[in-house]
Amino acid sequence: MEYIQISGKTRQEAIERAIEQLGVDESKMDIQVVDEGSKGFLGIGAKDYIIKVKKY
């Protein structure tokens, strides 16, 4: 299986979305951080946390 890219406002949110999409536990996924995102200033310029995941 190839990597899929998933984003979320936080690392945990991105991982939860990956678990939901792949249907496996976090311990059975290879997770690579693409972008740690940022909160921005007063929400302006905020960027999501982005990960690449695949099943083992």
N, C-alpha and C positions, 0 to 999 in steps of 0.2 A: 504494500500500500504506500502511496506517495503522501508527502506532507500536505496538510491543509492549513490555511492561514485563518486564524480566528482573533477577533478583537473584543475588548471590553474596557470599561472605565478603569478597572483595576486588574491586577494579575489574577486574583481569585475569581473575578467575574469571567475573565477569558477562559480560565481552566474549567469553570462550571459549564460554560457553553460548549467547550470541547467534549466534556464528559457526556453531556446531553446529546451532542451530535454524533459522537462515535459509539456511544453505548457501552463504554468500558470504564473501569476504575482508573483513577489518576496513576496508580502504580503500574498500569499496563500501557502507558503512553510514553512516547519519547517527546519531550517538550523543549523547544528552543525559543529563546526570546528574540524577537525581531526588533521591537521598539518598546522601551519602557514607558513611553508616553510622558505627558506632563499635565499638570493641573491648570496651567495658564495663569493669567492674572485676572482675578474676579470672573473666572470662567471663560475669558476671552483667550483664544489661541490654545485651548485645551486639546490634547491629542490622546487618543486611546492607547492602551497597552496592547501590543500585538504579539501573538505567539504563533509558531508553526508546530503542529502536532501530527503524530501518526501512531497507529497501534503497533505494539510489539508483535 
